Amino acid sequence: MKLDISTPANRPLTGLGIRQSSDPAHAAAHPFPDGDGDGRRRVTVENVSPEIAAGRFPIKRVVGQKVVVEADIFADGHDVLSAVLRFRQAGETDWTEAPLAPSSNDRWRGEFEVTRIGNAAYSIEAWVDHFKSWRQDTQKKLQAGQDISVELLGGAQQLEEAASRAAEADAARLKAWAEEARNGGPETLETRTRLLLGDEVVGVMTRHPDRRFATRYDRELRVVVDPVLAGYGAWYEMFPRSCPGKAGPHATFKDVEAHLPRVAEMGFDVLYFPPIHPIGQSFRKGKNNNPVCQPKEPGSPWGIGASDGGHKAIHAQLGTVEDFRRLVTKARELKLEIALDIAFQCSPDHPSRWFNPICGKSAQEIPGHLPDRLRECRLAQPLAGAEKRD
């Protein structure tokens, strides 16, 4: 009886122990027969660390810290593998590569340093290194006393192929070495062997490997890079309108500027402000959390938004944008940083409808109106069917 072992196109392969995926990126990281490369993409990369929730969330570092990356990297057979850690600093579009080195039991390790504030990225690429595999096998045959004249011809061929991938200077050296390795009789065998197995040739070949069938990890993992002070630092909070020593109803950024040396002398690293934006008039709070605001009371700085601006504007009584920039400059001269409260609360008077879909409406026009719920409107999300409010 003839056994039919063919696999029709519509027959699932999962029962045969073969993973299937319609995602090309998955196929790149898991080299099963359904991947591209005609089965020649043989390396598997998995169990990458650090990686949070399959890459859904970024890891965090501060400027100057190292990101140590590990992964399980392996393939069938006894070929030598090579792998690199690919990383991209914040604001860059090109990848930089650092070598990954094997540690134990198919575990590989590498690292890079984050140097810029922002969002960095990293991933891994690995491949079967044919030249290093050739070198390993040739060394074994040499130690066993076998004739390696044929192996030298194979090595010379790999040098010629690498020359086509190399820049002009390295290409010329590789071609010259290949020519030398091909020519000569038994009397030059030892010299040609030392040449092809030597560290100089290995160094140049390492720069120009054949990566046509390399496996790239199927995720670009992210790193949120913060300033050094995000890792540690002493913070001093100040309401700029209530700057100490100010005689009058409302202080300004210039008054705060005069107070900076005292904050620095106390050993603080960061001067922290609550919101510095225009404050709405509608349902404004009074002092001591009083729901009724008396005339001339400034209101809560978290009730953001008025006719003169929202989150991109500065409260007129504090000063101008130029005044604020001057304050930041003066603070940095004293090795202080200025931190602002990123507050998404807003007043019904907020000019942006993205923040406040009820802005511009009277209380009577707001469905389900309750005055005590409108004193600090939360950030509105444009959800379908959200017109009706409880």
N, C-alpha and C positions, 0 to 999 in steps of 0.2 A: 504494500500500500504506500502510495506517495503522500508524504506529509507536506501540507501547504503551510509554509512559515512566512508567507508574504503578509504585509500589513496594509490593507486598503486605506485609502486616504481618509475615509470617514470612520475608521476604527480607532477608538481612543488608545493611547499608548500607556496610560497610567498603570494598567494592570501588568505591564512589562517592566515596571520599575523605572520608567523614563518620564521625566518631568516635561510638561508642555506649558508653554506660555505664549500668549499673543503679544507680549511686551518685549520689544527688541532689547531694551535695557536689561531686562531680566535674563534674556538669553545670553547677553554679553557677560554677565557675571556668573552664569551657571552653564557651563559648556556641555550640554547634552546634545544628542543628535538633532533636536529641533532648532538649535542655534545656528548662526551663520558660521562661515569659515570651513565648511565641509568637514566638520569634526576636528579641524586642526586648532581650534581655540580650546586648549586642553586644561587650562589653569582655572581653578575655582578660588574665588575670594569670598570669604564669609566671616561672620562673627567679628565685625569691625567694632573697635572701641577707641574712643568714646562715641557713642551713638545713642540718642535718646528717642525712644518710641519710633524706631525705624526711620529716623531722620526727620520726624515731624517737627520736633523742637530743636533749637540750636543749643550748643553748649556755650558757656560763658568764660571769658578770660579778660584780663586787663592788659594794657600795653606792656610789652616786655616779657610776658609769661610765655612758656613753651606749651605747645599742644603735643602730647605724647600719644601716638596712634599705634594701635596693634590690630592684627588681623590673622585669621587662619588662611594660609595660602598653600595650595598643594595641587598636584597633578598625578596622572597615572605614570607608571614607569619610574625610571631612575635618572631622568634628565635633571640637569641643574636649572633652577629657576632664578629669575631676577625680578625685582619689584621696586617700584618707586612710590613715594608719597607725593601726590600732586596737591599743591595748595595755591591759593590766590588771596593776596592781601586785600583789605577793603579799598575799593575804588579802582582796582586793577581788572583788566580783562584777560590778560595772558596768564597761563599757569606756570608756576615754578615747580621744580621737582627736587626732592631729596631722597637719597637711597633708603630703602627698607632693608634691614638685616635680619636673618633668621635667628631666633632665640632658642626655642625648644619645641619639639613635637609639632612641627608645621606652623608654629606661631612666629610671626614677623613683627618687627618693631621699628619705628622711626619717629622723628619729631621735627617740628618747625616752630619758629618764634613769631608771634603776632606783633606787628610794629605800628599799626595804624588803627585809630578809632573807627568803628563802623562794622560792617558785616564781611567777615572773611569766609572762605570755603576750603574744603579739602576732600580728597578722594584717593583712590588707590588704583594702580595699574600694575599688572604682573604678566609675565610671559615665560615660555620655555626659552632659555638662553642656549642657542645651538653652539655658539663658539665655546662657552664655558663647559658645555657638555662634551664637546669634542676634546677640549683640553684635559678634562677629567679622565676620559676613557684612554686618551693617548698616554697620559702619565702612568696609568695602571699597566698598560701594555709595555711601556718602557721599563717599569720596575720588574715586570715578569720576564724581561730579556727577549721580548718578541721584536721582530722586524717592524718598524713603524714608517718605512719609506712611503707606503701607500697613504698612511694617515697624514703625512706631511703634505701630500698633494691635496687631500681634502681640506686641510687647514688653509693652504694657499688659496683655494677656491673661495673659502669664506672671507678671507681678507679682500679678495677682488670684489666680492659682492658688497662688502662693507664700504669699499672705496666709492661705490656709486651712491651711497647715502651720506658720505662725509663731505665736509667743506674742502676747499682746494688744498690747504696745507696737509691735513690728515689724509686726504685721498692720495696725494703723491707719496706719502710715506707708506701707506698700505700697499699701493701698487708695487713699490720698490721691494718691500719685504716679500710680497707674493712671488715676484720674479726670482728673488734670491732663493726662496724655498723650493721653487720648481726645478731650478737648475743645479746641477752638481751630481756627483756620483757618491759611492759609499764613503769616499775619503772626506766628504764634507757633511756627512749625515749628522755627526755630533754638533757641528756648528749650526746647521739649519734647525736642528731640534731645539738647541738653546735659544735660538732666535724666536721661533714661534711660541715656545712655552714661557718666554721671558715676561717679566712684569711690564716692560715698555709696550710690547704688542698688546698685552691684556688691557692696559690702561686706555689705549686708543680704541680698541674694539669695544670696550665698555661704554665709550661715548657714542658709539654708532651701532647699537644692536638692531637686529631684525625684529620689529615689533608689529609686523603685519597681522599676526594672530594673537595679539595681546588681549587680555581680559581686563576690562575696566569695571570697577565696582559700579553697580547700577544706581548709586545715589551720590549726589553732591551734598556733603554734610556741611552745616553752617556753624560759624562761630560769631557770637556777638562780642565785640571787643570794646570794652569801656575804658575810660581814663583810669589811671592808677588809683585815684582817690575813690573810685567806685568800690575798690577792695577794702580800703580802710581810710579813716580820716575823722577828725573832730568837726562837728557842724555847729554853727551858731545861728539861731533863728532870730530874725528881726522883722517887725512890721515897719517898713520904711516910712510910713506916714506918722509913726509914733517913735521916731528916732530919739534916743535919750539926749537930754540937754537942749531939746528944741523948744524955744518959747514961742507958742503960737498954735493955731488949730490944726495945722497940717504940715508935716515936714516934707522935704524933697530929696531927690537923689544927691544933691549937693550937700545937704545936711548929713546924709549917710556917709558921704565921702570923707568928711571930717572925722567920722567915728571909726574909720577903717584901722588906723594904727592901734587903737585900743583892742580891737578884735584880734589883730595879729599878735599883739604882745601877750594875750592870754593863751596863745598856742593853738588857736583854731586853724583849720585848713579850708573850710568852706563857710561862706556867709549865705544863709538860706532865706529866701523871701517867699511869703505867700503870694497869691496872684497880684500882679501890678497893673491890671487892665481896667478899663472903664467899668463902673458899677451901675447896674440898672436902677431905675426909679420905681418900677412896679413892685409892690409887695416888699419894699426894702425893709430890712430888719433894723431895729434900734439897738442901743447899747445893752449889754448884759443879756443878749438873746431875746430882747423884747420884740414881740411880733409887730408892735406899733413903732414906727420910726418918727422921731420928732424932727421938726425943721432943723436944717443944717447938720444933722447927724450923717456921717459918711456912708453908713451901710456896711454890709459884709463884703469883703473883697472876693468872696467866692460866688457872689451873685453877678457873674461876669456878663457884660454886654449892655451897651447903651447907644444912644443916637450917634455918639462920636466914635464908635468902634467896638470890636469884640476881642477875640484872643490874639489878634495881630496888632492891637493898639495899646498904648500906654496911657494910664490915667493922667489927665492933664495937670492935676495938682501935684503929681510927683515930678514932672518934668517932661522932657522930650526924648526921642530916641537917641539923639546926640548926647544928651545928659547921661543916659543909661550906658552908652558905649564908653563914655569917659569914666564912669564909675567902674566898669569892668576892667578897663586898662589900669586904673589906679590900684584896684584890688590885686591884680596880677603882679604889679610892681612890689607888692608886699607879700607875694606868694600865697595869695588868697584866690579862691575861685568863687564865682557867684552861681548859686543854684536857684532855679525857679520852680515853684509848685506847678506841675503839669495837671491842672484842674480842669475837668470836663464839665463841671457844673455851669449853668448859665441862667441868666435872668430872662423873663419873657420879653425883655427889650432887646435881646441879642439880635444884631442885624443879619446874621447868617441863618438861612432856613435849613441848612444842613445840620446845624447845632440845635435849632429850635423851630420846629415846624409850626408852632403857634404864634411866632412873633408877628407883630403887626395886627393881632386880633384883640378885640376887647374881651373882658372877662365873660360877658354874656355870649360871645360867639364861640367860646371854647366848650365842646361837649363834656358833660360830666364835671363842670368846673368846681373845684374846691380851692379856695384862696390859699389855704395852708400848704397845698401841694405845689404851688407855683412860685413859691419864694425862691427856690433853687431848682430849676428844671434840670433833669438829668440829660445826659447825652442821648439824643433821639436817634434810633436806628430806623431806616426806611423799610420797615417790614410790611409785607402785603397784608391788608386787612387791619392795619393798626389805627385806622381813623377813629374807631370807637374806643374811648378810654373809660375805665371804671371811675 
